[in-house]
Amino acid sequence: MREMISTHSHLGFRRVTGRMLTLLVLCFGILTGMGTGARAESRHEGYYYPPPNSEETYVARVDTMPDANRRTRVAFVTGLTAQQSRSSYPPTYHLFAKGDGGQKFILVSVDRDKYSTLYQLRALLAAMTALTRNTPLFQDSAMPENLTFLDLCKLMGVEEIVVSDGVAVAHRINIR
């Protein structure tokens, strides 16, 4: 076979090889890009929480604040974490701001005996509403008593929140 190849025009072989190489590079780039995109989207799955068992879209009653940015979201998470650390009880969950702009919140239980069903996770979100209702973000809105934690997330520019028991249950909420 090598002899056949060597008897072909050297220039013709290069042309075919160049085209094949270009095609291989293009295919590899597409496959790598697809893999990277998929990993980037779900790189937190399997690390902070299992793949979501369910998903929903929440249509917020407020718009994102014009000055909401990564710093706003990280400051909120940092403030909540500081508040938890001042408690006389260990936290039962942790909140993280992830993604390049911190536009994804991850709320994970660290207590095996709590938040193991979707209903308990939704109850946690309701508790988060009560916990954050006195924040300036809520208080500056027209009717803070009608807003939820998910509305507060929308105010800050959060686009997605995943709540999980940290073991087997995870629920993704897309915020619009």
Contacts in CASP RR format, 6 or more apart in sequence:
PFRMAT RR
TARGET T0000
AUTHOR 0000-0000-0000
METHOD contacts of the structure
MODEL  1
MREMISTHSHLGFRRVTGRMLTLLVLCFGILTGMGTGARAESRHEGYYYP
PPNSEETYVARVDTMPDANRRTRVAFVTGLTAQQSRSSYPPTYHLFAKGD
GGQKFILVSVDRDKYSTLYQLRALLAAMTALTRNTPLFQDSAMPENLTFL
DLCKLMGVEEIVVSDGVAVAHRINIR
5 13 0 8 1.000
42 51 0 8 1.000
44 98 0 8 1.000
44 104 0 8 1.000
44 106 0 8 1.000
44 162 0 8 1.000
45 51 0 8 1.000
45 52 0 8 1.000
45 170 0 8 1.000
48 96 0 8 1.000
48 98 0 8 1.000
48 106 0 8 1.000
48 108 0 8 1.000
48 162 0 8 1.000
48 164 0 8 1.000
48 166 0 8 1.000
49 106 0 8 1.000
49 108 0 8 1.000
49 162 0 8 1.000
49 164 0 8 1.000
49 166 0 8 1.000
49 170 0 8 1.000
50 164 0 8 1.000
50 166 0 8 1.000
50 167 0 8 1.000
50 168 0 8 1.000
50 169 0 8 1.000
50 170 0 8 1.000
51 170 0 8 1.000
52 162 0 8 1.000
52 170 0 8 1.000
52 171 0 8 1.000
52 172 0 8 1.000
53 118 0 8 1.000
53 168 0 8 1.000
53 169 0 8 1.000
53 170 0 8 1.000
53 171 0 8 1.000
54 118 0 8 1.000
54 171 0 8 1.000
54 172 0 8 1.000
55 171 0 8 1.000
55 172 0 8 1.000
55 173 0 8 1.000
55 174 0 8 1.000
56 171 0 8 1.000
56 172 0 8 1.000
56 173 0 8 1.000
56 174 0 8 1.000
57 173 0 8 1.000
57 174 0 8 1.000
57 175 0 8 1.000
57 176 0 8 1.000
58 150 0 8 1.000
58 173 0 8 1.000
58 174 0 8 1.000
58 175 0 8 1.000
58 176 0 8 1.000
59 176 0 8 1.000
60 150 0 8 1.000
60 151 0 8 1.000
60 153 0 8 1.000
60 154 0 8 1.000
60 155 0 8 1.000
60 175 0 8 1.000
60 176 0 8 1.000
61 146 0 8 1.000
61 147 0 8 1.000
61 151 0 8 1.000
62 141 0 8 1.000
62 147 0 8 1.000
62 151 0 8 1.000
62 154 0 8 1.000
62 155 0 8 1.000
63 154 0 8 1.000
63 155 0 8 1.000
64 154 0 8 1.000
64 155 0 8 1.000
64 156 0 8 1.000
64 157 0 8 1.000
65 72 0 8 1.000
65 137 0 8 1.000
65 155 0 8 1.000
65 156 0 8 1.000
65 157 0 8 1.000
68 155 0 8 1.000
68 156 0 8 1.000
68 157 0 8 1.000
69 101 0 8 1.000
70 97 0 8 1.000
70 100 0 8 1.000
70 101 0 8 1.000
70 102 0 8 1.000
70 103 0 8 1.000
72 156 0 8 1.000
72 157 0 8 1.000
73 97 0 8 1.000
73 101 0 8 1.000
73 102 0 8 1.000
73 103 0 8 1.000
73 105 0 8 1.000
73 156 0 8 1.000
73 157 0 8 1.000
73 158 0 8 1.000
74 97 0 8 1.000
74 102 0 8 1.000
76 97 0 8 1.000
76 156 0 8 1.000
77 95 0 8 1.000
77 96 0 8 1.000
77 97 0 8 1.000
77 105 0 8 1.000
80 95 0 8 1.000
80 131 0 8 1.000
80 132 0 8 1.000
81 94 0 8 1.000
81 95 0 8 1.000
84 91 0 8 1.000
85 91 0 8 1.000
90 110 0 8 1.000
91 110 0 8 1.000
92 109 0 8 1.000
92 110 0 8 1.000
92 111 0 8 1.000
92 114 0 8 1.000
92 115 0 8 1.000
93 107 0 8 1.000
93 108 0 8 1.000
93 109 0 8 1.000
93 110 0 8 1.000
93 111 0 8 1.000
93 114 0 8 1.000
93 115 0 8 1.000
93 124 0 8 1.000
94 107 0 8 1.000
94 108 0 8 1.000
94 110 0 8 1.000
95 105 0 8 1.000
95 106 0 8 1.000
95 107 0 8 1.000
96 105 0 8 1.000
96 106 0 8 1.000
96 107 0 8 1.000
96 108 0 8 1.000
97 103 0 8 1.000
97 104 0 8 1.000
97 105 0 8 1.000
97 158 0 8 1.000
98 104 0 8 1.000
98 105 0 8 1.000
98 106 0 8 1.000
102 158 0 8 1.000
103 157 0 8 1.000
103 158 0 8 1.000
103 159 0 8 1.000
103 160 0 8 1.000
104 158 0 8 1.000
104 159 0 8 1.000
104 160 0 8 1.000
104 161 0 8 1.000
104 162 0 8 1.000
105 153 0 8 1.000
105 158 0 8 1.000
105 160 0 8 1.000
105 161 0 8 1.000
105 162 0 8 1.000
106 161 0 8 1.000
106 162 0 8 1.000
106 164 0 8 1.000
107 121 0 8 1.000
107 124 0 8 1.000
107 125 0 8 1.000
107 128 0 8 1.000
107 161 0 8 1.000
107 162 0 8 1.000
107 163 0 8 1.000
107 164 0 8 1.000
108 163 0 8 1.000
108 164 0 8 1.000
108 165 0 8 1.000
108 166 0 8 1.000
109 115 0 8 1.000
109 116 0 8 1.000
109 124 0 8 1.000
109 164 0 8 1.000
109 165 0 8 1.000
109 166 0 8 1.000
110 166 0 8 1.000
112 165 0 8 1.000
112 167 0 8 1.000
114 120 0 8 1.000
114 165 0 8 1.000
115 121 0 8 1.000
115 124 0 8 1.000
115 163 0 8 1.000
115 164 0 8 1.000
115 165 0 8 1.000
115 169 0 8 1.000
116 165 0 8 1.000
116 167 0 8 1.000
116 168 0 8 1.000
116 169 0 8 1.000
117 165 0 8 1.000
117 169 0 8 1.000
118 169 0 8 1.000
118 171 0 8 1.000
120 165 0 8 1.000
121 163 0 8 1.000
121 164 0 8 1.000
121 165 0 8 1.000
121 169 0 8 1.000
121 171 0 8 1.000
122 163 0 8 1.000
124 163 0 8 1.000
125 148 0 8 1.000
125 149 0 8 1.000
125 150 0 8 1.000
125 163 0 8 1.000
126 148 0 8 1.000
126 149 0 8 1.000
128 149 0 8 1.000
129 147 0 8 1.000
129 148 0 8 1.000
129 149 0 8 1.000
129 152 0 8 1.000
131 149 0 8 1.000
132 138 0 8 1.000
132 149 0 8 1.000
132 152 0 8 1.000
133 144 0 8 1.000
133 145 0 8 1.000
133 147 0 8 1.000
135 152 0 8 1.000
137 152 0 8 1.000
137 155 0 8 1.000
137 156 0 8 1.000
138 144 0 8 1.000
138 147 0 8 1.000
138 152 0 8 1.000
141 147 0 8 1.000
141 155 0 8 1.000
150 161 0 8 1.000
150 173 0 8 1.000
150 175 0 8 1.000
153 161 0 8 1.000
153 175 0 8 1.000
154 175 0 8 1.000
157 175 0 8 1.000
158 175 0 8 1.000
159 174 0 8 1.000
159 175 0 8 1.000
160 172 0 8 1.000
160 173 0 8 1.000
160 174 0 8 1.000
160 175 0 8 1.000
161 172 0 8 1.000
161 173 0 8 1.000
161 175 0 8 1.000
162 170 0 8 1.000
162 171 0 8 1.000
162 172 0 8 1.000
162 173 0 8 1.000
163 170 0 8 1.000
163 171 0 8 1.000
163 173 0 8 1.000
164 170 0 8 1.000
164 171 0 8 1.000
END
